[in-house]
Amino acid sequence: MTARGNDPQPHLPFAVILRLSDVALAKTELEATLGATVYRYERERAGPLHQAHIDVLVDDGAAHAKADLWAEIVAGVTRIGPAIGKLKQKHAVGRASLDLAVSFPEALALVSYALPSHVAKIVGQHGIDIEFSV
């Protein structure tokens, strides 16, 4: 999981993870297909399938500026997305979701987060859902 320092900026994700459920492929086969490292690969609670977590940020967290972070997310999804779509069509994976972990400062009672439309469009084109973790 890529974290951007110890003091995450409010309103920006501090970690961006692609979560795959119901994975029927072995970890090594999934990594080869995606061209990405699977850093978490665990058996689902029931049955023989697995869940996998992939870090979509290729720069290991160096994208600190707002525009750079969104561009890095788009680049990662653009790189991995076509393979995800094919795996979903073959039923080799179930659900795919991009999890954007965001901070919620204690001093605030309400925080809003904006997801740029161009990012949502690219993610959605590959059949990937978007989740926010607070």
matplotlib code that plots the C-alpha trace (Angstrom):
import matplotlib.pyplot as plt

x = [0.0, 1.4, 1.1, 2.1, 4.0, 2.9, 0.7, -1.8, -3.3, -7.0, -9.1, -6.5, -6.2, -3.1, -3.3, -4.7, -5.4, -7.0, -8.9, -9.9, -12.3, -13.1, -9.7, -9.4, -5.8, -2.7, -0.8, 2.1, -0.3, -2.3, 0.9, 2.1, -1.3, -1.5, 2.2, 2.0, 2.9, 0.2, 1.2, -1.7, -3.2, -5.5, -8.2, -11.7, -13.7, -15.6, -14.5, -11.3, -11.1, -8.8, -8.8, -5.9, -4.6, -2.5, -0.9, -1.8, 0.7, 3.8, 6.0, 5.8, 4.1, 6.2, 3.2, 2.6, 1.0, -2.8, -2.5, 0.4, -1.5, -4.6, -2.3, -0.5, -3.8, -5.0, -1.6, -1.9, -5.5, -4.7, -1.8, -3.7, -7.3, -7.4, -6.2, -8.8, -11.6, -10.4, -10.1, -13.6, -15.0, -13.3, -14.7, -11.1, -11.9, -15.1, -15.4, -12.7, -12.7, -10.3, -10.1, -9.1, -8.1, -8.7, -8.2, -10.9, -9.3, -10.6, -11.2, -13.7, -17.3, -17.7, -15.3, -16.2, -14.0, -13.9, -13.0, -12.1, -14.5, -11.6, -10.4, -13.9, -14.3, -11.0, -11.7, -15.3, -14.2, -12.5, -15.4, -13.7, -15.8, -14.6, -14.7, -13.6, -12.1, -12.1]
y = [0.0, 3.3, 5.9, 9.5, 10.4, 10.5, 13.6, 13.0, 16.1, 16.4, 16.0, 13.8, 10.1, 8.9, 5.4, 4.0, 0.2, -1.9, -4.7, -7.8, -10.4, -13.9, -14.3, -17.8, -17.3, -18.2, -15.1, -15.5, -15.9, -12.8, -10.7, -11.8, -11.0, -7.6, -6.7, -5.6, -6.8, -8.3, -7.3, -9.0, -12.3, -14.2, -16.9, -15.7, -16.6, -19.3, -21.4, -21.8, -18.3, -15.4, -11.7, -9.6, -6.1, -4.2, -0.8, 1.3, 4.0, 3.2, 5.9, 4.5, 7.5, 10.3, 12.1, 14.7, 17.5, 17.2, 17.1, 14.6, 12.3, 12.1, 11.7, 8.9, 7.2, 7.5, 6.1, 3.1, 2.3, 2.8, 0.4, -2.3, -1.7, -3.5, -6.7, -6.3, -6.1, -9.2, -11.1, -10.1, -11.2, -14.6, -14.8, -15.1, -12.3, -11.1, -7.5, -4.9, -1.7, 1.2, 2.0, 5.6, 6.0, 9.5, 11.2, 12.7, 15.2, 15.1, 18.8, 18.6, 17.4, 17.2, 16.7, 16.5, 14.8, 15.5, 12.9, 14.5, 13.3, 12.3, 9.9, 8.4, 8.0, 6.1, 3.8, 3.1, 2.3, -0.8, -2.0, -0.9, 0.5, 3.3, 3.2, 5.7, 4.4, 6.9]
z = [0.0, -1.0, 1.7, 1.1, 4.3, 7.9, 7.6, 4.8, 3.2, 3.8, 0.7, -1.1, -0.9, 1.1, -0.3, -3.5, -3.8, -6.4, -4.7, -6.6, -5.2, -6.3, -8.0, -9.6, -10.7, -8.8, -7.5, -9.9, -12.9, -11.7, -11.4, -14.9, -16.4, -14.8, -15.1, -11.5, -8.0, -5.9, -2.4, -0.6, -1.8, 0.6, 0.4, 0.5, 3.6, 1.8, -1.1, -3.1, -4.5, -3.4, -2.9, -4.1, -3.5, -6.0, -5.5, -8.6, -7.9, -9.8, -8.3, -4.8, -3.3, -4.9, -6.4, -3.7, -5.7, -6.3, -10.1, -9.9, -7.7, -10.0, -13.0, -11.3, -10.5, -14.1, -15.3, -13.0, -13.9, -17.6, -17.3, -15.4, -16.5, -19.8, -18.2, -15.4, -18.0, -19.8, -16.5, -15.5, -18.9, -18.4, -14.8, -13.6, -11.1, -9.7, -8.4, -9.0, -6.9, -6.6, -2.9, -2.2, 1.5, 2.8, 6.1, 8.3, 10.6, 14.2, 14.3, 11.5, 11.7, 8.0, 5.1, 1.4, -1.1, -4.8, -7.4, -10.7, -13.5, -15.8, -13.1, -12.6, -16.4, -16.8, -13.8, -14.9, -18.5, -17.2, -15.1, -11.8, -9.0, -6.8, -3.0, -0.3, 2.9, 5.8]

ax = plt.figure().add_subplot(projection="3d")
ax.plot(x, y, z, "-o")
ax.set_aspect("equal")
plt.show()
